[in-house]
Every structure is written in C-alpha cells, then in structure tokens.
C-alpha cells in the first residue's frame, strides 16, 4: 500500500511541479544556451531501481567533456569544469529540477537513494550493490541530505577524491540507504522533503540526526567537520 500511495504522490507532485516550473525553464534555458556550450539539458545513464539503468535529466552545468576531464564523475569545490550559470544552478540545486520528468515517467521517486553513475556505484561492496536500489532512486533522500555539501569533503581531503569516496563516503551512504529501507514510510518521506528544503538555506545543519535519532552515526572523518 505504501509503494502504491508513494507512486500516486510522485505522479501528482511531479505533474504540478512541471506546470509550476515551466515558466522558469525558459529564462534558464536561454541563459544556458548562451553560456554552456549551447546545450540546455544533460542526459546520462544512471543506476536505477533494482540496478537497471535509465537516462537522467538535468540542466547542463558543466563542460560537455567533463566526464573525461579532471576528477571525472566527482565534482569538487570551485571545480573549473562548472560553467558560470551552472555554478548558481548547482548551489541552489535548480540543476536537479528536470528530474521531475524522470519522476513522472516512473524512473525515479521524490525520495530515495541518489541515482549514481556506474563508476561510483561500483565503489560499493557487492552486498551493498545488491540492496542499494531496492527502492527507486530519488530526487532527494537521506543520503542526499547528510551529504548536502559532499564537494566540501572531497575538496578538503589530501587523498585521491575517488579513493576517499570509496573508503569513506560510499560505505556510509550505503548504511544510510539501508537505514531508509528499514524505516521508509510516508511520514519519513515528508520529513526528508522538509529536511531537503532546510538544507538549501542551511547546508551545514544537523537536523536529520535530531529528527531521525536512529540514523547510523557519522564516521569521525565527517562528524568533525
């Protein structure tokens, strides 16, 4: 019943969001067309429900050749591959808004684990890989909230960013998403949506740990930040 209700909620909210945001798409599209190598949307294969791939929609915020440049799938603070307009779209998370189309199509949900690139998904252990997408990937989720400013961690480490991701970030993301699978409910989803809105205005807040008191504790490498 929860999954059926969640799907109905996804359809209603994504349809309304498309209607509401459509007028704002036009000036964003014009700005991107003039500043982002002439392309507005970014399409890429991502891991989805039960490890099936799908094409994700995003506003283009980086150079077209970004996956083969610099740190590849990982974005750092002040990453030189991010376009001028893209910088502000990423800060406000507006670049993620086109994913409401993925939600309407049924590829994604409003709440769930982030849809990862294959190269980043493979950083999980085989056990986590088999469970991570037991739920549809989400526009937001508990992992997205806790790692709202993931670029900060990747930029501050002296390790190779991909090694840091594999050693510290990926295992903890796995714990968080397994926690969500055990505690998912309509109320939990509403609280996660609220926390997502709060994190836009205060990226460093720790509200998630106050509201969800059973969350896996942060490893010291993150908790001390």
C-alpha positions as CSV (number, residue, x, y, z in Angstrom):
1,X,0.0,0.0,0.0
2,X,2.9,2.4,0.9
3,X,4.5,1.9,-2.6
4,X,1.2,2.4,-4.4
5,X,0.5,5.6,-2.4
6,X,4.1,6.8,-2.9
7,X,3.8,6.4,-6.7
8,X,0.5,8.3,-6.8
9,X,2.1,11.0,-4.7
10,X,5.0,11.1,-7.1
11,X,2.8,11.5,-10.1
12,X,0.7,14.3,-8.6
13,X,3.6,16.3,-7.3
14,X,5.8,15.9,-10.4
15,X,2.9,16.9,-12.7
16,X,2.2,20.0,-10.6
17,X,5.9,20.8,-10.4
18,X,6.2,20.7,-14.2
19,X,3.3,23.1,-14.5
20,X,4.7,25.5,-11.9
21,X,8.4,25.4,-13.0
22,X,7.7,25.5,-16.8
23,X,7.7,29.4,-17.0
24,X,11.1,29.4,-15.2
25,X,12.6,26.9,-17.6
26,X,12.5,29.5,-20.4
27,X,15.0,32.1,-18.9
28,X,17.2,29.3,-17.5
29,X,17.3,27.6,-20.9
30,X,18.2,30.9,-22.6
31,X,21.0,31.6,-20.1
32,X,22.4,28.1,-20.5
33,X,22.1,28.3,-24.3
34,X,24.2,31.4,-24.2
35,X,26.8,30.3,-21.7
36,X,27.0,26.5,-21.6
37,X,28.4,25.4,-25.0
38,X,25.0,25.8,-26.4
39,X,23.2,23.0,-24.7
40,X,20.5,23.2,-22.0
41,X,19.9,19.6,-20.7
42,X,22.3,17.0,-19.7
43,X,21.4,13.3,-20.2
44,X,23.3,10.5,-18.7
45,X,22.9,6.8,-17.8
46,X,22.4,6.3,-14.1
47,X,21.8,3.3,-11.9
48,X,18.1,2.8,-11.0
49,X,15.6,0.6,-9.5
50,X,16.9,-3.0,-9.0
51,X,20.1,-1.9,-10.7
52,X,18.5,-1.2,-14.0
53,X,20.0,1.8,-15.9
54,X,17.9,4.8,-17.0
55,X,18.6,8.2,-18.6
56,X,18.6,11.0,-16.1
57,X,17.5,14.6,-16.9
58,X,19.5,17.6,-15.5
59,X,20.2,21.2,-16.5
60,X,23.7,21.3,-18.1
61,X,26.0,22.9,-15.6
62,X,29.4,21.6,-16.7
63,X,31.5,21.3,-19.8
64,X,30.3,18.6,-22.2
65,X,33.6,16.7,-21.9
66,X,33.6,16.9,-18.1
67,X,33.3,13.1,-17.5
68,X,36.7,12.7,-19.2
69,X,38.4,15.7,-17.5
70,X,39.7,16.4,-14.0
71,X,38.1,14.3,-11.3
72,X,35.6,12.7,-13.7
73,X,32.4,11.7,-12.0
74,X,33.2,13.7,-8.8
75,X,32.8,17.5,-8.6
76,X,35.0,19.5,-6.2
77,X,34.6,22.9,-4.7
78,X,35.1,25.6,-7.3
79,X,35.5,22.9,-10.0
80,X,36.9,24.6,-13.1
81,X,34.6,22.4,-15.3
82,X,31.4,24.1,-13.9
83,X,30.0,26.9,-16.2
84,X,29.2,30.4,-14.8
85,X,25.4,29.9,-14.8
86,X,25.9,26.2,-13.8
87,X,27.6,27.3,-10.6
88,X,24.4,29.0,-9.3
89,X,22.2,26.3,-10.5
90,X,24.2,23.8,-8.5
91,X,24.3,25.9,-5.3
92,X,20.5,26.2,-5.3
93,X,20.0,22.6,-6.7
94,X,17.9,24.0,-9.5
95,X,20.0,21.9,-11.8
96,X,18.2,18.8,-10.4
97,X,14.7,20.1,-11.2
98,X,14.4,18.5,-14.6
99,X,14.4,15.1,-12.8
100,X,10.7,15.7,-12.1
101,X,10.3,14.4,-15.7
102,X,12.1,11.2,-14.6
103,X,9.7,11.0,-11.6
104,X,6.6,11.4,-13.8
105,X,7.9,8.7,-16.1
106,X,8.4,6.3,-13.2
107,X,12.2,6.1,-13.4
108,X,12.6,7.9,-10.1
109,X,10.7,8.9,-6.9
110,X,10.7,12.1,-4.9
111,X,12.5,10.3,-2.1
112,X,15.1,7.5,-2.4
113,X,18.8,6.9,-2.9
114,X,20.6,9.2,-5.4
115,X,20.9,7.8,-8.9
116,X,24.6,7.2,-9.3
117,X,26.9,6.9,-12.3
118,X,28.1,3.3,-12.8
119,X,31.7,4.2,-11.9
120,X,30.5,5.5,-8.5
121,X,28.0,2.7,-7.9
122,X,30.9,0.2,-8.3
123,X,32.6,1.7,-5.3
124,X,30.1,0.0,-3.0
125,X,30.7,-3.5,-1.8
126,X,28.8,-6.3,-3.6
127,X,26.5,-6.7,-0.7
128,X,25.5,-3.0,-0.7
129,X,25.2,-3.0,-4.5
130,X,22.6,-5.8,-4.3
131,X,20.5,-3.8,-1.8
132,X,21.1,-0.1,-2.6
133,X,18.4,0.3,-5.2
134,X,15.7,-1.9,-3.6
135,X,13.8,1.4,-3.7
136,X,13.6,3.7,-6.8
137,X,16.3,6.4,-6.8
138,X,15.1,9.7,-5.6
139,X,15.3,13.4,-6.3
140,X,16.3,13.7,-2.6
141,X,16.9,11.2,0.1
142,X,18.6,10.7,3.5
143,X,22.0,10.3,1.8
144,X,21.5,13.5,-0.2
145,X,20.7,15.4,2.9
146,X,23.6,14.1,5.0
147,X,26.0,14.7,2.1
148,X,24.4,18.0,1.0
149,X,27.9,19.5,0.7
150,X,29.7,16.4,-0.4
151,X,32.0,18.6,-2.6
152,X,33.5,20.0,0.6
153,X,34.7,16.7,1.9
154,X,36.1,15.7,-1.5
155,X,37.9,19.0,-1.8
156,X,39.4,19.0,1.7
157,X,41.0,15.6,1.7
158,X,44.6,15.0,0.8
159,X,43.7,11.6,-0.6
160,X,42.7,11.0,-4.2
161,X,39.0,12.0,-4.3
162,X,37.9,8.7,-5.8
163,X,39.8,6.8,-3.1
164,X,38.3,9.0,-0.4
165,X,34.8,8.4,-1.9
166,X,35.3,4.6,-2.0
167,X,36.9,4.4,1.5
168,X,34.7,6.8,3.5
169,X,31.7,8.2,1.6
170,X,30.4,5.2,-0.2
171,X,30.3,2.9,2.9
172,X,28.4,5.5,4.9
173,X,26.0,6.2,2.1
174,X,25.3,2.5,2.0
175,X,24.5,2.5,5.7
176,X,22.2,5.5,5.3
177,X,20.2,4.0,2.4
178,X,19.9,0.6,4.2
179,X,18.5,2.6,7.2
180,X,16.0,4.2,4.9
181,X,14.8,0.9,3.5
182,X,14.1,-0.3,7.1
183,X,12.3,2.9,8.1
184,X,10.7,4.2,4.9
185,X,7.1,5.5,5.4
186,X,5.0,8.3,4.1
187,X,5.8,10.3,7.2
188,X,9.6,9.7,6.8
189,X,9.4,10.8,3.2
190,X,7.6,14.1,4.2
191,X,10.3,14.7,6.9
192,X,13.0,14.1,4.3
193,X,11.4,16.6,1.9
194,X,11.3,19.1,4.8
195,X,14.9,18.5,5.6
196,X,15.8,18.9,2.0
197,X,14.3,22.4,1.9
198,X,16.0,23.3,5.2
199,X,19.4,22.2,3.8
200,X,19.1,24.6,0.9
201,X,19.1,27.5,3.3
202,X,21.5,25.9,5.9
203,X,23.7,23.3,4.3
204,X,25.6,22.5,7.5
205,X,22.6,21.9,9.7
206,X,22.4,18.6,11.6
207,X,18.6,18.4,11.8
208,X,18.5,15.0,10.2
209,X,20.2,13.5,13.2
210,X,17.9,15.3,15.6
211,X,14.7,14.2,13.8
212,X,15.9,10.6,12.9
213,X,17.6,9.6,16.1
214,X,18.3,6.1,14.9
215,X,20.4,7.2,11.9
216,X,23.8,5.4,11.7
217,X,26.3,7.7,13.5
218,X,28.6,9.7,11.3
219,X,32.2,8.4,11.0
220,X,34.6,10.8,12.7
221,X,36.1,11.8,9.4
222,X,32.7,13.6,8.7
223,X,31.4,14.3,12.2
224,X,34.3,16.6,13.0
225,X,33.6,18.9,10.0
